[in-house]
């Protein structure tokens, strides 16, 4: 019998919904995974009690064996809050706590105590306000902590399009990766260089093979400008940057379509047979995916030495402590991380 992979689950901003999502997950664990929450045990117990969830909190040291998942039992690698946390009320004193949970989960993955990590949402603003200048988010923090040159942000959903569009002929799973992530729009064009786009597409191709078992993934690439530049009349980035990169990588054997106009790429005819879409910037590709499957999608960081997934939503401070938070996206993220980790174990 195969052993379910251990996943480190960071519980995110303590004033947000992350702690209660972890508690909800423990009540009904995702099959095929062993999840260890990384956070403050007292916070998790308090949030579970607020929601009326009967949970046994079990604290573990990282070197201890992780037992099989059991409904109603929440395993925890403890990290202490810096200050008491109230639902919906941000406190910069706990910014270092949030970053420590990430550091503990990263160390667990790198040291072999966990096969992957899943992250509940954090609040970038409170971390910046606490003095961590330059903090951009989970994706960039993980890149720097793991010492890799480039990572790629990708969101994926599996079945939402079939429910949304009867007769859909596109992919069973919609996967949208980003050439740039959290940048002001005026900086996007300058950030898309031949070197960066080449790195992103190579990582996307490699990790679609590594984590999804695709032997020759087909990637559709968006243009940057309306109508993919209209032959240079609406911008020259397609002619001068994107098309030369795609031609060079096709010569290496990558299966790449594009650059294609983003306003028509996300239609059944263009998505049929496509394994992933590469959008040039955050709000070019993600609104489509979130419209199709918000709450049933996961955020994936490609290019790391281990699987990392996350929810597709934010801290939802207005819902914290109310019991109205939906754990659906977290369950998708855990299931996907478990599948990815199992594939890496097998390989």
FIGUVO-689128 format. One record per residue: z, x, y of N, C-alpha, C, CB in turn. Coordinates in pm, whole numbers, padded with zeros to 5 digits, always signed. Glycine has a CB too. Example, Ala and Ser with C-alpha at 12.3 -4.5 7.8 and 13.67 -1.06 7.14 Angstrom:
! FIGUVO-689128
+00780+01319-00569+00780+01230-00450+00780+01320-00330+00905+01131-00447+00708+01285-00225+00714+01367-00106+00787+01290+00003+00572+01408-00060
! end
This chain:
! FIGUVO-689128
+00000+00085-00119+00000+00000+00000+00000+00088+00124+00122-00096+00001-00087+00058+00219-00093+00138+00339+00026+00107+00428-00225+00113+00414+00068+00210+00505+00182+00195+00595+00130+00159+00733+00268+00326+00600+00189+00059+00796+00147+00018+00930+00178+00129+01029+00216-00113+00972+00088+00156+01123+00113+00262+01221+00226+00225+01317-00014+00292+01299+00298+00327+01362+00402+00309+01462+00337+00314+01600+00514+00417+01448+00369+00217+01684+00316+00212+01820+00432+00212+01919+00227+00086+01841+00425+00298+02020+00523+00301+02128+00480+00201+02235+00539+00445+02188+00567+00104+02265+00538+00001+02364+00623+00025+02488+00562-00140+02306+00563+00074+02596+00637+00088+02721+00654-00050+02784+00565+00186+02820+00774-00077+02834+00806-00213+02878+00776-00238+03025+00950-00241+02850+00723-00138+03096+00668-00159+03228+00770-00180+03338+00579-00275+03225+00725-00241+03447+00811-00270+03562+00926-00361+03520+00729-00335+03677+01052-00317+03538+01165-00397+03488+01185-00529+03561+01291-00317+03499+01130-00543+03683+01141-00670+03754+01029-00767+03716+01139-00646+03902+00932-00719+03637+00819-00801+03599+00836-00864+03462+00694-00719+03602+00723-00904+03403+00728-00978+03276+00725-00886+03154+00613-01075+03270+00707-00754+03174+00697-00664+03060+00814-00673+02963+00685-00525+03107+00940-00668+03010+01052-00675+02916+01054-00803+02833+01181-00664+02991+01022-00917+02895+01026-01040+02816+00906-01051+02722+01031-01161+02909+00792-00993+02760+00679-00990+02666+00716-00910+02541+00554-00930+02733+00788-00799+02560+00832-00720+02445+00925-00802+02356+00903-00591+02491+01013-00880+02419+01103-00965+02342+01027-01073+02266+01207-01029+02433+00930-01136+02333+00848-01238+02267+00772-01180+02148+00750-01300+02366+00721-01058+02166+00647-00993+02058+00737-00971+01937+00588-00860+02106+00864-00935+01961+00955-00908+01850+00988-01035+01771+01084-00846+01902+00983-01149+01837+01009-01275+01766+00899-01303+01665+01020-01391+01866+00776-01270+01701+00661-01292+01612+00575-01166+01613+00576-01417+01657+00612-01064+01533+00540-00936+01536+00394-00950+01495+00608-00835+01445+00312-00860+01548+00171-00855+01511+00158-00789+01374+00088-00778+01617+00090-00852+01284+00074-00798+01149+00005-00662+01155-00007-00895+01060+00044-00573+01066-00021-00442+01056+00026-00342+01158-00166-00459+01069+00142-00366+01220+00193-00271+01320+00345-00261+01309+00151-00313+01462+00397-00148+01353+00541-00129+01372+00561-00087+01516+00601-00022+01271+00612-00176+01597+00624-00153+01741+00765-00110+01775+00585-00280+01820+00775-00002+01852+00903+00042+01906+00894+00032+02058+00939+00189+01860+00978-00054+02117+00979-00067+02262+01044+00056+02325+01053-00195+02305+00992+00098+02439+01049+00210+02514+01104+00151+02644+00943+00324+02541+01237+00145+02655+01296+00084+02772+01446+00077+02760+01240-00053+02793+01506+00005+02851+01652-00008+02854+01696-00120+02760+01701-00036+02999+01777-00087+02657+01818-00191+02560+01893-00307+02624+01904-00130+02453+01978-00278+02722+02054-00385+02787+01961-00478+02866+02161-00327+02880+01861-00420+02932+01764-00502+03002+01690-00593+02905+01664-00414+03079+01646-00538+02793+01571-00616+02695+01658-00726+02636+01517-00525+02584+01785-00696+02609+01875-00797+02555+01901-00907+02657+02008-00733+02512+01920-00868+02785+01944-00967+02890+01824-01059+02908+01977-00898+03023+01704-01000+02907+01584-01081+02928+01560-01174+02808+01461-00991+02952+01587-01126+02688+01574-01212+02569+01672-01328+02576+01597-01130+02440+01797-01300+02617+01898-01405+02627+01858-01507+02734+02036-01345+02659+01801-01460+02844+01759-01551+02951+01654-01649+02900+01702-01471+03070+01571-01601+02806+01466-01686+02751+01511-01764+02627+01346-01601+02715+01636-01744+02587+01688-01813+02470+01634-01761+02339+01658-01958+02481+01596-01633+02337+01541-01573+02216+01652-01500+02140+01425-01474+02250+01669-01532+02014+01769-01466+01931+01710-01337+01876+01817-01559+01815+01753-01223+01930+01698-01094+01890+01809-00999+01850+01615-01034+02004+01781-00920+01750+01865-00806+01716+01802-00682+01778+01881-00791+01559+01874-00616+01868+01824-00494+01932+01872-00375+01850+01873-00483+02081+01779-00295+01802+01811-00179+01718+01763-00054+01790+01747-00191+01576+01856+00030+01834+01820+00155+01901+01792+00264+01798+01933+00199+01996+01686+00338+01823+01644+00446+01733+01630+00575+01811+01513+00411+01662+01657+00687+01746+01616+00817+01798+01474+00842+01750+01713+00932+01752+01399+00924+01825+01258+00942+01790+01239+01006+01654+01190+01026+01894+01336+01085+01607+01318+01151+01478+01352+01058+01362+01404+01276+01471+01411+00940+01390+01447+00849+01283+01325+00775+01229+01551+00749+01333+01332+00742+01100+01226+00663+01039+01222+00525+01102+01246+00653+00885+01101+00474+01123+01083+00342+01182+01062+00241+01071+00963+00342+01281+01152+00142+01060+01138+00044+00952+01021-00050+00976+01266-00037+00936+00990-00128+00875+00883-00227+00886+00922-00333+00989+00854-00293+00750+00820-00395+01047+00844-00501+01144+00912-00619+01076+00713-00546+01210+01004-00681+01150+01074-00799+01099+01092-00897+01213+01211-00761+01035+01058-01025+01194+01075-01123+01302+01219-01127+01352+01033-01262+01254+01235-01122+01485+01368-01130+01544+01439-00997+01559+01452-01218+01463+01370-00888+01527+01430-00755+01542+01345-00672+01637+01444-00682+01403+01408-00621+01743+01339-00541+01843+01388-00397+01833+01361-00597+01986+01299-00309+01788+01329-00167+01779+01308-00103+01915+01242-00097+01671+01398-00012+01954+01393+00044+02089+01419+00194+02086+01495-00025+02179+01332+00269+02154+01364+00406+02194+01421+00395+02335+01236+00503+02189+01551+00418+02350+01617+00382+02477+01587+00477+02592+01764+00377+02456+01565+00415+02708+01557+00484+02837+01643+00403+02933+01406+00498+02889+01731+00468+03006+01826+00397+03091+01767+00362+03227+01952+00480+03110+01787+00237+03268+01753+00198+03405+01829+00284+03505+01785+00048+03427+01768+00305+03620+01836+00378+03726+01923+00286+03812+01734+00450+03814+01887+00156+03815+01961+00057+03891+01943-00078+03822+01914+00052+04041+02037-00171+03840+02020-00304+03780+01887-00367+03823+02137-00397+03819+01825-00440+03730+01696-00503+03756+01710-00654+03757+01592-00460+03651+01655-00716+03861+01653-00861+03872+01508-00909+03859+01716-00909+04006+01484-01014+03782+01347-01065+03769+01287-01097+03904+01345-01189+03681+01168-01045+03929+01094-01075+04050+01131-00993+04172+01111-01215+04083+01230-00904+04160+01277-00827+04275+01254-00678+04249+01428-00855+04303+01156-00621+04319+01123-00480+04301+01233-00391+04358+00987-00447+04367+01250-00275+04296+01350-00179+04342+01293-00039+04319+01488-00197+04268+01271+00035+04429+01213+00169+04415+01303+00262+04335+01187+00229+04552+01432+00229+04324+01523+00314+04246+01481+00322+04100+01665+00261+04256+01405+00223+04052+01365+00222+03911+01225+00278+03888+01373+00082+03856+01164+00335+03991+01031+00394+03972+01036+00508+03871+00975+00443+04105+01138+00594+03882+01149+00706+03789+01174+00657+03646+01261+00802+03832+01244+00545+03633+01265+00485+03501+01131+00448+03437+01355+00360+03511+01045+00384+03515+00914+00342+03463+00834+00464+03418+00835+00263+03570+00833+00570+03500+00759+00690+03463+00821+00758+03341+00752+00787+03581+00954+00752+03329+01016+00813+03211+00978+00740+03084+01168+00814+03226+00964+00607+03090+00921+00536+02969+00782+00583+02926+00920+00384+02993+00695+00609+03023+00562+00662+02989+00574+00800+02926+00473+00668+03113+00657+00885+02984+00672+01021+02932+00726+01020+02790+00765+01102+03022+00822+00931+02762+00879+00921+02627+00771+00877+02528+00999+00823+02624+00691+00777+02565+00586+00728+02475+00479+00833+02452+00523+00601+02532+00440+00904+02558+00340+01011+02544+00392+01119+02450+00304+01072+02682+00518+01159+02470+00576+01263+02384+00581+01217+02238+00717+01301+02432+00614+01088+02216+00619+01036+02080+00483+01044+02012+00668+00893+02080+00378+01014+02088+00242+01023+02032+00202+01167+02007+00141+00957+02127+00232+01255+02099+00191+01395+02085+00270+01465+01975+00208+01469+02217+00395+01421+01953+00479+01485+01851+00465+01421+01714+00624+01481+01894+00383+01318+01702+00360+01255+01573+00459+01147+01535+00360+01357+01469+00549+01108+01626+00644+01001+01597+00580+00863+01614+00767+01013+01686+00474+00857+01691+00397+00733+01708+00250+00766+01693+00426+00666+01847+00173+00669+01643+00029+00689+01623-00052+00641+01741-00017+00617+01499+00013+00573+01836-00055+00523+01955+00045+00458+02046-00167+00425+01917-00001+00422+02166+00088+00357+02260+00023+00237+02326+00133+00456+02367+00108+00140+02358+00068+00018+02426+00155+00008+02551+00084-00109+02333+00094-00031+02663+00170-00035+02787+00173-00175+02846+00111+00063+02888+00295-00221+02878+00312-00341+02959+00285-00304+03105+00456-00402+02942+00261-00400+03191+00218-00367+03328+00328-00303+03412+00169-00493+03398+00286-00206+03493+00375-00147+03593+00327-00189+03731+00380+00007+03580+00404-00154+03832+00371-00190+03971+00343-00062+04048+00486-00272+04038+00214-00036+04075+00177+00089+04141+00243+00104+04277+00026+00098+04156+00251-00006+04351+00305+00000+04487+00448+00050+04492+00297-00134+04550+00532+00003+04401+00673+00044+04405+00688+00191+04366+00757-00045+04312+00600+00240+04280+00604+00382+04242+00560+00469+04360+00513+00409+04118+00458+00425+04431+00415+00498+04551+00523+00494+04659+00283+00439+04605+00584+00378+04677+00689+00364+04778+00811+00450+04746+00729+00217+04791+00828+00482+04618+00942+00564+04577+00917+00712+04601+00973+00540+04431+00797+00747+04649+00770+00886+04683+00677+00958+04589+00895+00959+04690+00621+00887+04492+00528+00951+04398+00386+00940+04455+00537+00885+04255+00360+01017+04559+00231+01013+04627+00119+01053+04531+00232+01105+04751+00009+00984+04541-00105+01017+04455-00105+00944+04322-00106+01162+04429+00000+00866+04292+00000+00791+04167-00110+00685+04173+00139+00726+04141-00197+00684+04073-00312+00592+04075-00301+00483+03969-00441+00670+04054-00215+00503+03870-00203+00404+03764-00189+00470+03629-00324+00312+03764-00174+00385+03528-00158+00433+03390-00269+00531+03350-00157+00316+03294-00393+00491+03375-00508+00567+03323-00506+00711+03372-00639+00499+03365-00489+00729+03502-00491+00863+03558-00365+00941+03520-00504+00857+03710-00252+00872+03510-00127+00939+03471-00138+00994+03328-00007+00840+03482-00194+00915+03240-00212+00959+03102-00310+01075+03093-00261+00843+03015-00417+01068+03170-00514+01179+03174-00444+01309+03209-00626+01150+03276-00366+01308+03316-00302+01430+03363-00194+01477+03265-00241+01408+03501-00117+01383+03209-00011+01420+03117-00066+01482+02989+00074+01298+03082-00184+01438+02948-00244+01490+02825-00334+01610+02850-00322+01381+02755-00356+01645+02977-00434+01762+03009-00581+01752+02973-00376+01878+02942-00637+01631+02980-00780+01615+02952-00855+01603+03084-00806+01490+02864-00981+01645+03083-01059+01648+03207-01098+01510+03254-01182+01732+03189-01128+01422+03163-01182+01291+03198-01133+01188+03097-01337+01294+03203-01098+01071+03145-01074+00957+03058-01160+00841+03107-00922+00917+03055-01178+00743+03023-01262+00628+03055-01181+00501+03032-01393+00628+02970-01182+00415+03132-01115+00285+03123-01214+00183+03067-01061+00240+03262-01171+00113+02962-01255+00010+02903-01170-00112+02872-01325+00062+02774-01221-00230+02903-01157-00355+02863-01243-00421+02757-01138-00449+02985-01176-00486+02663-01248-00547+02551-01186-00680+02515-01249-00452+02429-01270-00774+02478-01226-00902+02423-01316-00933+02304-01231-01017+02531-01261-01004+02207-01334-01022+02083-01407-01155+02069-01242-01005+01970-01339-01264+02099-01398-01393+02062-01415-01491+02177-01315-01457+01958-01371-01451+02296-01371-01548+02406-01511-01599+02441-01309-01485+02529-01612-01512+02431-01746-01554+02470-01801-01662+02377-01840-01436+02473-01765-01655+02251-01814-01757+02159-01753-01893+02192-01781-01718+02014-01626-01894+02233-01562-02020+02271-01617-02070+02404-01410-02002+02279-01647-01978+02495-01692-02015+02628-01837-02063+02628-01678-01897+02723-01920-02000+02546-02063-02028+02551-02116-02060+02412-02140-01908+02612-02116-02186+02370-02174-02221+02240-02318-02170+02231-02170-02374+02217-02352-02113+02117-02486-02058+02100-02502-01918+02156-02585-02147+02163-02392-01856+02198-02397-01720+02254-02464-01625+02156-02254-01670+02287-02560-01544+02204-02632-01451+02118-02590-01307+02145-02782-01466+02138-02496-01288+02236-02450-01153+02269-02354-01100+02165-02385-01152+02405-02282-00992+02199-02197-00925+02101-02075-01008+02065-02154-00790+02153-02026-00990+01941-01902-01055+01900-01786-01004+01983-01874-01031+01752-01792-00878+02025-01690-00821+02113-01757-00774+02241-01615-00703+02042-01706-00817+02353-01756-00769+02482-01668-00654+02526-01759-00884+02590-01726-00539+02544-01654-00420+02587-01718-00370+02716-01654-00309+02477-01636-00355+02819-01685-00310+02949-01606-00186+02990-01672-00423+03058-01676-00074+03000-01616+00051+03045-01657+00076+03190-01660+00170+02954-01583+00167+03256-01603+00191+03398-01637+00337+03425-01479+00151+03477-01739+00358+03508-01773+00494+03550-01674+00546+03654-01915+00499+03607-01619+00457+03737-01511+00491+03830-01404+00384+03814-01563+00500+03980-01280+00417+03853-01172+00320+03829-01114+00269+03960-01062+00384+03744-01000+00322+04000-00928+00265+04114-00962+00341+04242-00775+00268+04089-01080+00309+04296-01127+00371+04420-01161+00265+04523-01249+00460+04392-01139+00293+04652-01194+00204+04755-01346+00198+04740-01154+00252+04897-01403+00083+04770-01545+00064+04747-01630+00166+04823-01586-00076+04787-01589+00204+04944-01670+00298+05022-01674+00437+04958-01615+00307+05163-01587+00467+04863-01586+00599+04798-01661+00602+04666-01444+00642+04775-01704+00486+04618-01760+00479+04483-01889+00559+04470-01787+00334+04446-01984+00541+04560-02114+00607+04546-02099+00759+04540-02206+00569+04662-02014+00816+04624-01996+00961+04623-01929+01010+04496-01915+01004+04743-01850+00921+04432-01779+00962+04310-01869+00962+04187-01662+00869+04286-01984+00897+04195-02076+00892+04080-02173+01009+04092-02153+00755+04073-02140+01115+04022-02225+01234+04020-02286+01250+03882-02144+01361+04058-02386+01335+03873-02446+01359+03742-02345+01412+03642-02560+01457+03756-02257+01500+03688-02158+01559+03598-02057+01455+03550-02085+01675+03667-02005+01375+03643-01904+01277+03603-01963+01168+03515-01839+01214+03726-02083+01122+03547-02145+01017+03467-02177+01068+03327-02273+00967+03536-02220+01192+03317-02246+01251+03184-02119+01256+03101-02304+01392+03198-02008+01299+03162-01881+01306+03089-01838+01167+03042-01771+01367+03177-01848+01068+03130-01805+00933+03096-01886+00878+02980-01816+00841+03216-02018+00894+02984-02102+00839+02878-02080+00911+02746-02248+00847+02918-02057+01040+02750-02029+01112+02625-01897+01067+02564-02024+01264+02649-01794+01048+02648-01666+01000+02596-01681+00861+02538-01559+01000+02707-01751+00774+02607-01771+00638+02560-01843+00638+02426-01851+00557+02662-01946+00717+02412-02020+00726+02286-01932+00781+02174-02145+00816+02303-01859+00888+02202-01774+00951+02100-01664+00856+02054-01711+01080+02154-01598+00790+02148-01484+00707+02109-01525+00572+02052-01395+00685+02227-01643+00523+02084-01693+00406+02011-01716+00441+01864-01823+00352+02076-01757+00563+01839-01770+00608+01700-01634+00631+01636-01854+00737+01695-01544+00699+01710-01414+00738+01654-01324+00617+01628-01343+00834+01748-01312+00528+01727-01214+00420+01716-01272+00292+01657-01156+00392+01851-01405+00272+01667-01465+00148+01620-01556+00167+01498-01544+00085+01731-01578+00292+01459-01659+00317+01340-01807+00289+01358-01609+00236+01229-01856+00289+01481-01997+00265+01506-02074+00397+01491-02019+00205+01649-02174+00397+01408-02245+00523+01382-02340+00560+01496-02323+00512+01253-02399+00461+01561-02492+00488+01672-02475+00378+01776-02640+00495+01622-02366+00382+01853-02340+00273+01948-02449+00262+02054-02206+00295+02017-02478+00139+02088-02577+00111+02193-02502+00071+02320-02677-00002+02149-02529+00140+02429-02457+00122+02555-02556+00077+02662-02384+00253+02598-02524-00033+02728-02604-00080+02841-02537-00033+02969-02619-00236+02840-02615+00027+03059-02561+00090+03179-02606+00012+03302-02607+00237+03190-02509-00029+03384-02539-00099+03509-02595-00001+03612-02413-00169+03564-02680-00051+03700-02711+00023+03821-02597+00010+03920-02843-00027+03883-02597+00094+04021-02494+00087+04124-02528-00019+04229-02476+00223+04191-02654-00025+04267-02697-00109+04379-02751-00243+04332-02803-00036+04461-02763-00342+04423-02827-00467+04385-02966-00442+04328-02836-00561+04506-03000-00515+04222-03130-00502+04155-03152-00360+04106-03243-00543+04251-03043-00288+04074-03051-00149+04029-03134-00064+04124-03110-00143+03888-03119-00092+04253-03184-00011+04356-03321-00056+04397-03194+00125+04310-03380-00150+04325-03514-00202+04361-03612-00087+04384-03505-00291+04488-03617+00008+04288-03712+00117+04298-03688+00209+04417-03849+00063+04306-03564+00217+04463-03531+00303+04576-03523+00231+04709-03630+00410+04585-03562+00104+04715-03560+00030+04841-03420-00019+04877-03655-00088+04833-03331-00029+04776-03194-00075+04802-03092+00032+04766-03164-00204+04722-03132+00156+04774-03043+00266+04739-03110+00359+04640-02911+00214+04683-03076+00487+04647-03146+00585+04566-03059+00645+04454-03197+00696+04654-02936+00593+04438-02849+00651+04335-02908+00635+04194-02712+00585+04342-02976+00524+04171-03037+00505+04039-03143+00613+04013-03101+00364+04028-03229+00638+04111-03338+00734+04095-03287+00878+04089-03438+00720+04208-03188+00909+04170-03147+01049+04186-03032+01091+04095-03109+01073+04328-02951+00995+04049-02835+01031+03966-02840+00963+03830-02706+00994+04038-02844+00830+03829-02822+00758+03703-02938+00778+03605-02804+00609+03730-03061+00757+03651-03175+00770+03558-03189+00910+03500-03303+00732+03630-03174+01017+03576-03181+01151+03515-03073+01175+03410-03171+01258+03622-02951+01126+03435-02844+01142+03336-02879+01067+03208-02710+01091+03392-02925+00944+03220-02959+00867+03100-03072+00933+03023-02999+00724+03138-03171+00985+03091-03282+01052+03023-03234+01174+02947-03391+01092+03123-03146+01254+03009-03096+01374+02943-03013+01339+02821-03013+01458+03040-02931+01237+02831-02846+01199+02718-02925+01130+02607-02733+01108+02765-03028+01057+02644-03115+01001+02539-03178+01113+02457-03226+00911+02601-03212+01222+02524-03270+01336+02453-03172+01398+02355-03317+01442+02552-03041+01377+02379-02937+01425+02288-02910+01327+02174-02808+01452+02364-02971+01208+02181-02955+01111+02075-02871+00990+02110-02896+01175+01961-02817+00981+02233-02740+00864+02270-02833+00745+02291-02658+00892+02397-02787+00627+02253-02865+00503+02268-02819+00434+02397-02847+00407+02144-02900+00447+02501-02863+00400+02633-02972+00311+02691-02835+00518+02727-02934+00194+02741-03026+00105+02811-02991+00108+02959-03019-00041+02755-03092+00112+03045-03063+00103+03187-03125+00215+03267-02916+00101+03209-03086+00219+03396-02990+00131+03462-03045-00010+03482-02950+00189+03597-02958-00108+03458-02996-00248+03464-02923-00318+03578-02967-00318+03331-02986-00416+03641-02916-00492+03745-02793-00562+03687-03010-00596+03809-02679-00542+03751-02555-00596+03696-02553-00748+03697-02437-00543+03774-02628-00811+03788-02620-00957+03797-02692-01026+03682-02679-01004+03929-02778-00954+03610-02845-01014+03494-02809-00946+03363-02994-01010+03514-02744-00831+03369-02710-00762+03245-02616-00847+03159-02644-00626+03277-02519-00915+03223-02420-00991+03147-02472-01129+03110-02291-01004+03227-02586-01130+03044-02645-01253+02993-02679-01231+02846-02773-01295+03075-02689-01338+02767-02709-01321+02624-02827-01232+02588-02728-01455+02561-02940-01249+02657-03059-01171+02620-03035-01022+02634-03179-01212+02705-02969-00981+02741-02949-00839+02764-02832-00782+02682-02926-00813+02911-02736-00867+02647-02620-00819+02572-02642-00820+02421-02499-00901+02605-02745-00887+02375-02768-00895+02231-02786-00754+02173-02892-00983+02199-02705-00721+02075-02712-00590+02010-02644-00478+02085-02853-00555+01989-02580-00508+02197-02513-00406+02278-02368-00392+02232-02519-00441+02430-02322-00268+02216-02184-00242+02174-02088-00227+02290-02179-00119+02089-02136-00183+02406-02051-00169+02525-02140-00165+02647-01962-00042+02517-02082-00206+02759-02148-00199+02889-02072-00098+02973-02153-00340+02959-02146-00013+03045-02084+00077+03142-02114+00023+03281-02136+00223+03125-02008-00021+03352-02020-00064+03491-01991+00055+03581-01925-00183+03522-02047+00055+03699-02030+00168+03789-01897+00166+03862-02143+00171+03888-01838+00046+03880-01710+00040+03951-01631-00081+03902-01732+00033+04105-01503-00080+03936-01404-00174+03884-01448-00320+03895-01274-00155+03957-01481-00364+04016-01511-00505+04036-01657-00541+04010-01474-00545+04175-01733-00449+03953-01868-00483+03908-01863-00542+03768-01959-00359+03911-01780-00486+03682-01777-00527+03542-01658-00610+03500-01783-00410+03458-01542-00584+03558-01421-00649+03506-01410-00798+03540-01302-00578+03559-01460-00845+03656-01454-00990+03676-01527-01068+03567-01513-01025+03812-01639-01015+03518-01713-01085+03413-01630-01092+03286-01848-01014+03385-01574-00979+03247-01496-00977+03124-01372-01065+03136-01455-00835+03090-01305-01060+03251-01182-01139+03264-01213-01289+03275-01103-01093+03387-01326-01323+03330-01366-01464+03329-01388-01510+03186-01495-01485+03414-01447-01423+03107-01479-01460+02969-01355-01465+02881-01578-01363+02912-01257-01377+02908-01148-01369+02812-01014-01330+02869-01183-01275+02708-00981-01372+02991-00852-01333+03049-00738-01385+02963-00839-01387+03193-00644-01298+02933-00532-01334+02848-00557-01308+02701-00498-01477+02867-00683-01277+02667-00714-01243+02527-00793-01113+02521-00793-01357+02459-00777-01030+02624-00845-00901+02630-00742-00789+02637-00941-00895+02751-00786-00668+02612-00698-00551+02621-00769-00442+02699-00659-00501+02479-00689-00361+02764-00735-00244+02838-00718-00123+02747-00657-00226+02973-00821-00041+02737-00820+00074+02646-00851+00199+02727-00922+00056+02530-00778+00306+02702-00809+00435+02764-00878+00523+02661-00680+00503+02819-01003+00556+02686-01080+00643+02597-01069+00787+02646-01228+00598+02591-01083+00881+02553-01080+01022+02589-00945+01088+02569-01120+01038+02730-00843+01012+02528-00711+01068+02501-00704+01115+02355-00599+00964+02530-00605+01198+02321-00592+01242+02182-00531+01136+02091-00509+01366+02175-00494+01021+02144-00434+00913+02065-00478+00780+02125-00278+00925+02061-00467+00670+02049-00504+00539+02104-00405+00493+02211-00512+00435+01991-00458+00435+02319-00373+00370+02418-00440+00241+02462-00346+00463+02540-00366+00133+02452-00414+00004+02499-00310-00056+02593-00443-00091+02380-00352-00159+02667-00263-00224+02761-00306-00369+02778-00261-00150+02897-00222-00444+02847-00256-00582+02877-00363-00588+02986-00131-00661+02920-00423-00704+03001-00530-00719+03099-00480-00786+03228-00644-00801+03039-00349-00784+03250-00293-00852+03367-00185-00765+03431-00234-00990+03327-00129-00814+03540-00029-00739+03615+00113-00780+03583-00054-00755+03761+00204-00743+03673+00347-00760+03647+00394-00905+03659+00426-00675+03743+00317-00990+03727+00349-01133+03738+00495-01154+03780+00322-01205+03605+00531-01096+03893+00670-01106+03940+00715-01250+03957+00685-01032+04072+00623-01339+03991+00659-01478+04011+00697-01549+03881+00546-01552+04077+00654-01493+03768+00686-01553+03638+00804-01487+03568+00566-01546+03547+00846-01373+03617+00949-01295+03548+01077-01376+03531+00978-01166+03624+01126-01378+03408+01250-01446+03378+01237-01596+03358+01347-01421+03485+01117-01649+03375+01099-01794+03368+01069-01844+03227+00988-01837+03460+01025-01754+03140+00983-01796+03007+00843-01849+03001+01076-01899+02956+00771-01846+03115+00634-01900+03118+00527-01793+03102+00612-01974+03248+00567-01668+03086+00469-01561+03065+00402-01578+02929+00537-01422+03075+00274-01543+02924+00194-01558+02802+00180-01421+02735+00054-01620+02834+00228-01405+02613+00216-01276+02545+00082-01253+02478+00324-01263+02444-00016-01339+02502-00144-01330+02431-00213-01196+02447-00235-01438+02477-00223-01147+02571-00292-01021+02592-00216-00905+02528-00310-00995+02741-00083-00908+02532-00006-00802+02467-00029-00803+02316+00144-00819+02497-00039-00919+02258-00065-00926+02114-00203-00868+02081-00056-01072+02065-00303-00897+02166-00435-00838+02146-00427-00686+02159-00536-00895+02248-00355-00637+02259-00343-00493+02281-00276-00424+02163-00265-00464+02409-00171-00485+02109-00102-00427+01993-00193-00428+01871+00029-00504+01963-00260-00540+01847-00349-00547+01731-00461-00444+01740-00408-00688+01718-00518-00428+01858-00626-00333+01875-00577-00190+01858-00691-00350+02012-00460-00158+01917-00405-00023+01902-00375+00007+01756-00279-00007+01986-00326-00093+01683-00297-00072+01540-00425-00046+01462-00224-00195+01482-00531-00120+01495-00659-00097+01427-00712+00043+01457-00763-00202+01470-00705+00084+01582-00753+00216+01622-00670+00325+01555-00747+00231+01774-00538+00309+01557-00450+00410+01496-00474+00418+01346-00301+00377+01524-00493+00304+01280-00518+00304+01135-00647+00378+01104-00525+00159+01080-00748+00359+01188-00875+00429+01165-00856+00581+01178-00983+00381+01265-00776+00625+01276-00754+00768+01295-00674+00826+01179-00682+00796+01427-00580+00746+01125-00501+00792+01009-00592+00809+00887-00387+00692+00977-00680+00709+00868-00772+00715+00754-00864+00836+00764-00855+00586+00746-00913+00861+00888-01006+00973+00907-00933+01106+00895-01076+00963+01043
! end
